Amino acid sequence: MIRIPKDATIIGELRCDGATRVDARVEGEGNINGVLLISKTCVWVGKITADKIIVEGTVEGEIIARQKLQIAPKGKVSGNISAPEMYLAPGAQLNCDVAVSKWKVPVGLLKPKTERRVESYPIDELAERRKAIQKTG
């Protein structure tokens, strides 16, 4: 795994092949052939393109995930998102235009906090599941 430490600042373009973890501040464009992890300490301002993107930190700009985008509980994204599939964790913050084919939201958003499950469902199934949960109370 390629790791960019938090005490670094990148201004310009970042291109990598393989899994990449960014803890640093980035101002510019990134093109990653593989998985990109934007860690909790990372602030990325600019355009990001990668196969799979996991956002735990902050992104201000455009995200293009070729396969999947996952936004963690404290992840923050403002700008534009394009991905065939997106997972949004409770607590994630979005302020953007979104173009996603398949949304998934954790079951925990639909059930009482006493039940802790980690599976997720496509967003188009949420209404049906919410009704079923309300009926079983």
N, C-alpha and C positions, 0 to 999 in steps of 0.2 A: 504494500500500500504506500502510495506517495502521500507525504504529510507536509503541509505548509504550517509552520508554527505560529502561535499567536503574536509573537513579538516582531513578525514580519509585516510589511505592507507591500502589496503588489499594485502597481499602476501600469496599466497596459493590457496585455493579452496573456492568458494562461491556457496552454494546450497540454493535455496529458492523455496517455493511454493507460488504462487500468484504474483500479479503485483509488480514489483520491479523497483525502480528508483535509479540509481547509479550516484552520483556526484563526487565520490572519484577517486583516482588513484588505479587501480587494476593490479597486476602482477600475473597472474595465470589463472586457469580455472574456468569457471562459468557454472552451469547447473540450469536453471530456468524453473520451470513448470508454465508457465504463460507468461505475457508480461514483457519484459525487456526494460527499457528506459535508454539509455546511454546518459546522459545529456551533455550540452555544456561544462561543466567543467570537464567531465570525460575523462581520458585517460586509456584505457584498453589494456594491453599487454598480449596476451595469447589466449586461445580458449574459445569461448562463444557458448553455446547451449541453445536455448529457443524456446518456441512456436512461439511467435511474438517478433521481435526485432526492436526497433526504435533507430537509431544512429543519435544523434545531435552533439556528441563530436568526439573523435578519437579512432579508434580501429586498433591495429597492431597485426595481428594474424589470427586466423581462426574463421569464423562465420558460425554456422549451425542453420538456422531458420527452425523449423519443419513445420510452416505454412506460415509465411510472414516476409519479411525484408523490412524496410523502411529506406532510408537514406535521412536525412533532408538537406536543402540548404547548411549548413556549416559543415555537417558531412564528416569525412575523414576515409576511410578504406583502409588499405594495408594488403595484405595477401591472404587468400582464402575465397570464399563465396559459400555456398550451401544453396539453398532455393527453395521451389516449386514456390514461387511468390515473386517478388521484385519490389518496387517502388523507383524510383530515382528522386529526386527533382533537379531543376536547381541549379547549384552551388555546388552540392555534388561532392566530389573528391574520385575517385577509382583508386587504383594501385594494382590490384589483379587478380587472376584467378577466374572466375565466372562460377558456374553451377546452372542455373536457368531455370525452366520450362516455366515460364510466366513472361515476363517483362512488366512493365507499365511506361510510361513517360508522364508527364503532357502535356496537350494540349498547354500550354503557350510556349513550345519549338517549336511548329509548326506554331504558329500564331504571327502576329505583337504584340508588347508589349502593344498596345492600348486596346486590348481585354484581359480581365482577367477572365479566366474560370478555375475551379478547377477539372474538371473531367479528367480522364486519360484513355489511350488506350493501349492495348497490343502492344509490339514493332513490331510484325509482321504486324500490320495494319498501321504502320507509313508511309511506302512508298506510299500506296494508299491515305492516308489522305493528305500527303504532296503534291502529284500531284493534288488532288482536290482543295486544298487551293491555289496553284499556278495558277490554271486555273481561279478561281474566283477573284484572285488578291487582 
